Amino acid sequence: MTKKEKKKFKGLKKRDDKVAFLQTLVAQQKELGRHDYWKRVYLKKCDKKGIKPPLAA
């Protein structure tokens, strides 16, 4: 994620908004061909923080 995307995600409060944002981000990553890498890193970060990912990427 870019710094702007991270800032926008942190500003989202509702779970539905976060899921919609992440779905858009996943689609973007698939288009760029980096979805597998991004998915693995994202899930690892969520696990490290002990939280359930808003989107089962």
N, C-alpha and C positions, 0 to 999 in steps of 0.2 A: 504494500500500500504506500501511496505517496503521503507526505506530511499532511496535505490538505484532506486526503481521505481519512487518515487517522483522526484528525481533529473533528471532522464531520461525524465519524462513527462515535467518538467519545461524547459528542453532544446529543446523541439520540437517547431518549429515555425509554420509549416503549419498545417492547420485545418485537412487535410486528414491524416497526420501523427498522430495527436492526436486521431482522430477517430479510426484508426487502432490499436493504442496502447490501447485505452479504450476497444475496442472489445476483444482484447486478455485478458485484465484484467478481464472483465466480464466473459469470458469463464473460466478463472482460478477460479474466485470466485464461479461460479456455480458448478464447480467440487469439491470445498471444502465445498459446502453447505452453504455458507455465502452470497450468492448473494442478497437476500432480504434486509439484514441488510446493506450491503455495498451500495446498490442502494439508500436506504433512506437517509443515511448519506451524500453520494455524492451530491444528489439533494439538500439537506438542505444547504450544504456548498456553492453550486453554487448560490442558492437563496439569502443567506446571503450576498454574495459578489456582488449580482446584475448582474450576468452574465448568459448568456444562456449556458447550458451545451453543450460541443462539441458533445456529444452523448446522445440522448434522452434515457437514461438508463432505 
